[in-house]
Amino acid sequence: MTTVSAGMPFPFRQKNPLHLDSALLVITLTLLLGGLVVLASASISTADNAAGNPFYYVGRQALAAILGAIAGAVCLFVPMHFWQRIGPLALLVAFLLLIIVLVPGVGYTANGSTRWIRLGFLNLQASELARLCLMIYLAGYLVRHNRTIREQFSGFVKPMIVLFLACCLLLAEPDLGAAIVMVAIAFAMMFVAGARFRDFFVFASLAIAGAGTLAVTREYRLERLTGFLDPWADPYDKGFQLTQSLIAIGRGEWFGVGLGDSVQKLFYLPDAHTDFVFAVFAEEFGLIGSLALIGLFAALLWRVFRLAIRAASVERFFEAYLAVGIGSWLGLQAFINVGVNMGLLPTKGLTLPLISYGRSSLMIAMVSLGILFRIHHELVAGGGPAPVRRKPARSRGGRR
């Protein structure tokens, strides 16, 4: 799929016809447009009660989708070497966002968490943009220090220190779910870069021990961990949200009750348009519809990881690592959201990408997809400056 762009100043000058991944585009549009329909159904009662407009939330989400599409289109014309060069700046932006959101009077607090920065009509969730900035920095680091990552413990420690500091700021909000996702993304990127298993074992053990300590030292976190194991033991308090979600999924049976006919969204299921939109979808479209939605996410991940493999095969490692990071983020967040809705995982407060109401999440997801489309274009066109190549590692007994 190609189109011709007009001349634009650096870094937005596009000389060659634009090549888009048609399959990835169709999957993205299906999830995005279908998500708006699902959100309209899931939020109609809540929106009418809160704002007097049954389409209040879907209207705001649609505006965010438009802004995200514009931002993603801009990213489509930005060469990948530009993103690689601004890696240190991206790291600085990430930490500034995570620090600014904690400043009294700047960060916006809701439900006991300070995660948002007010920007006029939009509340920017700092962790969403910070996550993308950290992925850009880490991808560049893995290219510059690939030999050290593969051969020396110090190569693994340095990005882990950066990640530890970022997670401390996320936990100060508090946002344990975002911290867990960020750690998992970083591990995935470093794994494909060739980091040694023993380094993974050390830091994975520390991460698990740290997460366990955080869970048992805060009562509300411990309640989440224990409550999802048997929500029916306290169905009107600690297990209320999950039991209502399970009722919604059970009502859907094979083919669902029909679009718009969900009962659980009528003030029974809290956060029906955000964290638990999948439960409403399952109620209205049933098991078959749920499998189709999961299949779309699986197809999305397949295209993204296939793109990463293609980039690595032509030694464009920055693009490969960044694609792995974006794919890991989208896949892991979708997996956690569905798992929470089905009672397989404790509540984490993570949205379903491109589906749940969350304007910051949607816009950053579309910017990330715009970058993926750019990677595909550069691989097909084969133009632009030569990518930074990593040096071949010399074997010292570590994993190659």
Secondary structure, 3 states (H helix, E strand, C coil): CEECCCCCCCCCCCCCCEECCHHHHHHHHHHHHHHHHHHHHHHHHHHHHHHCCCCHHHHHHHHHHHHHHHHHHHHHCCCHHHHHHCHHHHHHHHHHHHHHCCCCCCEEEECCEEEEEEECCEEEEHHHHHHHHHHHHHHHHHHHCHHHHHHCHHHHHHHHHHHHHHHHHHHHCCCHHHHHHHHHHHHHHHHHCCCCHHHHHHHHHHHHHHHHHHHHHCHHHHHHHHHCCCHHHCCCCCCHHHHHHHHHHHHHCCCCCCCCCCCCCCCCCCCCCCCCHHHHHHHHHHHHHHHHHHHHHHHHHHHHHHHHHHHHHCCCHHHHHHHHHHHHHHHHHHHHHHHHHCCCCCCCCCCCCCCCCCHHHHHHHHHHHHHHHHHHHHHHHCCCCCCCCCCCCCCCCCCC
